[in-house]
Each structure stands twice: as structure tokens, then as C-alpha cells.
Amino acid sequence: MRIEAFDYSTLDLLREHLALDFTNTAGTHSNPADNHLNSYADLVSWSHYVGLLNEADARHLLDLAARNPGEAAAAHQKAIAVREAIYNILSDHAAGQTPDAANLDTFNAALAEALPHLAIVPAKRGFSWTWADGEDHLERMLWLVIWSAAELMMSGDLKDVRECAADDCDWLFLDTSRNHSRRWCSMETCGNRAKARRHYHRAREEE
């Protein structure tokens, strides 16, 4: 799919949990320059990349956004607000801190807006969840992200949420290592950079 938007295949998202991949569209949340969700088209591109939208749905939303630029801009700003609320809540929890009430209020307001679109439909074995009335809704991908984050917050996996130990990386991940000692979002990136820095400082000290 070729659109004028960020190519998320270059970001090496961890693909451990949908809500965490969403928070990880920023490298460091305090640095606006380290943000990879800079437009509504970026939001659609991310949603397509992680499988929330097929190509036809993504094209439809981009066409709809082009006809309604104000609504698209508002949807993008809401996505940023929701992302930051989820990140701050989970980052605080990972650090053993009580999440800030303002972030919980932002998330709960978004959750309340999403839930009316959640419905139960018949499935081969009983019933399943689905999202209704979303075809022409520019925020439809956020409903799934918000629900995913809520499920994570209420699940046993919450205890495994960690934040990368690198000074220049805020990525969140699930520590499912045997002894729960994982420190880096990725050993190939942040972990190797940390090892290289330690080696450099040891060499300087020996000199």
C-alpha cells in the first residue's frame, strides 16, 4: 500500500501487544521530534501495518479524511491524546507508581466513547465481539486500540509491562523472560547500544 505517510515497516515494532505498539509510535514521548504519528495518514498507515485495516478500508478512510480535513485533524489529535494517556498510565504502573488521574480521565473518556460501538454477533461456536457502525468513522481504529489497552490493564499480563532501560528510548514491552530480567525493548538495538557504550567507557578508563 503506497500512501504519503510514515513507513512503519522501518520502525521494527515489537508486535507483542497492540496497545504497546501504539504507544511505541513515539521513541521518546518528551521529544516531539521523535514522534512517528504526525498526521491522520500516519494513523491510517499504522493501522494498516498492524492489521486493523485492510487496504480497501484504509483507502476509504483516507478519501473520507481528504473530504473532511477538519474531522481528520481532530481524529489525529485524539489519537495522540489517547496514545499519551495509555503510555503514561502503563509507564507509571511499570515504575511502581500510581497513574496520574488526568491520564486515567482521558483514557476513560475515550473508552466511554468507544464502547457504544462494541456489539456481540453470532459466531460458529456461540458469539463473538465486533465493532459496529465504523465504516465512515475516522476514529474507528482507535476503538480497537482503546479496547486492547483496557484489556491489558485488566489482565494478568499487566505485571509484565516494562519500559526500555535506555536513556533515549521510552518503548514499552512485555517481559516474558524466564526470570523477568529483560531490560531492553530489543537487544539488537537498545541493548547492543548500551553494551557498546559500556565497552567504550571501560576502554577509556583503562587508558
N, C-alpha and C positions, 0 to 999 in steps of 0.2 A: 504494500500500500504506500503510495507516494503522495505525501501532503507536505505543505510548508509548516513543519513542526519539528520538535526535538526528536532525534532518533534514539529511542530508549534501548535499542539493542547494544548501543555503545556504553551503556551505564552498568552493565553486568549486575542487574538487580538480583537479589538473593533467591527470590521465588520461594521463600519459606512460609510466608503468610501474606495475604492480600493487603491487609491494613498496614503491615510493616513496609511492604513495597511502596505503598502510597506515601508514607512518611519519608521514605528514602529517596523521594524525588527532590529532596534538598540534601546536599552534602553536609553543610553546617548551617543550622537554622538561624544563627545570629548574623550570617553573612548573606545579604541579598544577592550578591554576585554568584553565590554557589547554589543557585536555585535552577531547577530544570523543569519548572512548571510555570512558564511565563506567559501563557496565552490559553484561550479556550481550545485552540487547535492542539496545543501540547496536551491538554487534558484528554482530548479525544484520542490522540496518538498513544498516550499511556494506556488508556482503557482498551484500545485495540491490541496493543502489545501484550497485555496481561490476560487477554481473553474475555474481557467484559463486554466487548462489542465485536460483532463480525464486521467485515468490510462494508457491507451494504448499510448497516446501521450507523457506522462511523461516517460514511459519506452523507447519509441523510441528516445527521446532526450537524455536520459542517455546512451543508446547504442551508439548514434552518438557522444556524448561527449567522451566516452571511446575510440573511434576510432580517435578522433581529440582533444587530450588533450590541445594543444596549443590554439585552437579556443575556447574551453570551458573555459579556464582560462581567455582569453580576454573578453568573454561574461560576466563572473563573475565580472571582474574588471569594465566593463562598467556599470553593474547593480549597483555596489557600487557608481560609479561616478554619475549616474542618481539619485539614492536614495538620496545622499547627496545634490545634486543640488535642488531637489524637497523639501527636508526638509528645507534647508537654505532659499529658496525663501518663503515658507509658514511660517516658523518661523519668518522671518523678517517682513512679512506682518502682522502676528498676533501681533507683538510687535509695530506696527505702524511705521516701518522703511522701507526705500526704499531698495528692494532686491539688492544685490551685482551684478554688471554687469557680473562678471565672472561666477556666478551661472546661470544667465539667458542665457549666451552664451552656457554653457554646455547643458542646457536643450533644447534650441532652436536647437542646432546641432543634438541632439538625436531625437527631434521631426521631423526635416527635413529628417532624415534617415528612420523614421518610416512611414511617410505619403505616400510614394510611394506604400506601401503595402495595403493601405486602398482603398476599392472599394465598389461600390454600386451594389447590386444584387436584382432581383425581390423577392418580399415577397407576402404574402396572400393579404395584403392591401397596394399596392404600392411598395415601395422599402425599403431596409434596408442596414446598413453598414456591411461589412465583411472584414476580413484580408486575403489577397491572398498570395500565394507562400510562406507559412510559415512552411510547413511540415518538411523540413530539415534545418530550420534556427534556430540556437541555441539561438538567441535573441528574438524569436517570442513573448514570454510572456512580454518582455519589451515594445513592441509596444502598448499593451493594457494598461499597467501602465502609459506610457507617455501620451497617448490619454486621459486617465482618469484624470491625473493631469492637462492637458491643459484645459479640460472641467471644472474642478473645479475652476481653476484660472480665467476663463471667466464667471463663473456663479454667481448667487446671493448667493450661499452657501459660497462663499469665506469670506464673512463678519462674518461667524460663526466659522471659523477655530480658534482654541485656542491651546495653548501649556500648558501641565500639569504644575501646580504651584509647584510641588515637586522639591526639590533641586537635587534629584537623578533620575529624570525621564524627558525625552525630548519628550514623546509621544504627538502627535498631535491628536486633536479630533474636532468634530463638536458640538458646544454649541447650542443645540436647546431647552434649558430650557426656561420656560416662561419669566423669567426676565433676561435671559442671564447672569446668575451669576455662572455658573459651573466653578470650578477651577481645578478639578482633572480629569485625564483621566478615573479613576474609583474610586468611593467612597469606594468600597470594598478593594482596595489595597492602592493606594497612599493617598486617603482621610482618611482612618482609621489609617494609619501610622502617618499622620500629627496630627490627634486627639490624638493619644497615646503619641506623643512627647509633645504636649501642656499640656496634663494631667500630664505627668512626670515632666515638668518644673514647673507647678503650685504647685505640691506636694513638690518639692524641695524648692521652695520659701517660702511655708508655714512652712516648717521645720526650 
